[in-house]
């Protein structure tokens, strides 16, 4: 019922909330925060209509009417369109190259992927990748709309504050109280003898990452001296950071502790250089893991110094990555297609012996190296683009906010290495970064080359006034 009622609710928000880009920001944030997890409508030839696909579909369809002018004028550049085209090609390739059944053990057969499933893959990527990226680039590229989106995230984080605090005390129960079931295994709720809040998100890690995202954006607004409803943003950012510290999610807390000083102290260009390095780590990570160049042992030893549970969790992740990579290299170009075919099985018994956590690993096994380049290239290319063009943005506060969005995009991209793609926020932020960089940097023309010389102004002949001409005559 909640998923169905979201459709007329989205139309009503567009009708009453002006300007229309605020409706887009509100709906994308609110859907991720409050719609139910796990449940979906299964319709043939269509991707599963779940929390994420319903939210993206019913923000895009009304936007076609209320934001048609801005959508028509949107300019993404050649590289994003090439990556979108590559993504569609990969979706077709996944279906074409995985039409063979997998026979495991004596009685286990994993069915092939039917050819028409390629269209389903394309529709799913259109909703979950293209729609948030395109809307972000088209509607939040100007000064006020960029601030409105960042404030929407901060207000969403503030709305979650009492709910997170409640689940810290009472255990994660809100999803069960409202929708009647728990959205995740109870074993994932406990951490270090305390509760890890989930509220209405898929996992405690998703909730913690969202709080880290809102806190980092809030610190960026505070440095730019923006206000929300006349109130300073700095106390809001501090409150979000404190609640995150209490949420028992070490990864998101490490991100925030490392990046907040950069947002508050470093110049925008330096912040974006750090973001570029993080983006390069994301794109090179599969190769580093394949050639055993990533310091896995050092990270496990560091986790041992904190907690045995965390060390065991990290070691388990790295072990599964090794197993999955061997499986993925058997079909490196288009991957294993998806569904149950991406997992590692015991060939004698047919038992699933793998656990996939990282979004990069799921992408790599399902759609191969080309699918990884397309999906993660859309996340990292805007970061590199912003680092090259931020100096052309004339307004200092605009530079600060673009750099903050760049660091935030890099943070959520790096989080996809150990964790899943819980929401569509990574591609939304990447699109916002690309659109804001392109639009705000156009306000100042490119500087002249160093060897160029400016010609002197031409002298204009001025006719003498009438009285002077008469006297002269």
C-alpha angles and dihedrals in degrees: 000000000000091000092048095045089052089073098064089034090059092051091049092051091053090048096052107026114077138226095037096231088066089057089053092050093046095048096046093049097040094048092054091048103045115018117099123266129229098013118108145157113249110212121168117254090010127094115252108286098227137142095294101040094045091049094050095043094050095047093048098048096053090041089060087066104032097038102030095126095054093043091054092050094047115123119195101168130235100288098060091048090050090051091049089051091049090051091054091047090051091050090057091044091053090059096041096050098043104057093116121095118236114230114204126179118330104309107016118103122169108205124236124254110257118233095243089057086080088073089051090052090051093050092048093051090045091057101038101035112018099040098053092039094048096043090047093052095042103042107030102046099103128078099257097039091050090054091046092056093048090049090050089058092047092049089048089053091049090050089053094049098086091041092053091047090050092053091047087061103032101030123248102310107129095092091050093046093051103033102022102243142063115255096214144022114287090229088070092054098067120074126166091347094305139087124270109211121232102168103178097336128103097252142001089253090058091051092048093048091051091052090049090050093051093045093051092048089047092054089050091053090047092054090049087052094238121155135210113220089340094306126118113254096214096081089048091052091049092050092050091049093049093051090048089053089056094050097082095234108130098185097057091043091053089051092052096045090050098044105038094071088051092051092049101039114021124081114253095253092054091049091054091049088058089048090052090054090051090048090051089053090054094050094044097042097094091053092045091052093044092055094038093243096130113096097243096151092051092052092049091050090049090051089051089061089058105038140337090227093056092045090052091048093051094045090050091052093051092048091053091047090056092050093046094047091056088052093046093052089064088071105020102162106053099004128219095310101242142269114076093337094082095064128092116246137191101250093211100048101021090232119152106243100174138084119199118204110151120078090217091058094048090049093046094049095043101043107013130226093317092054090048091051092049098047099038094036087064088057098047104034094070089053091055091044092052092050090056098047106032091094089062092061104100099201115078096210090051089054090051093052094045090051090049092052088048093054091045091052090050091049095052090044093054089047088062089069096070099018141046132263094263097170142008091252096106094061092039091056092044091054092047090051093051095047095045092048093050096045101040094045091055091070091077122051118234113269120255118259116265094249094050119104126207111233116232116256115267116251112246122218110235120201112232116247119267095256092053092049091050093049091047090051 
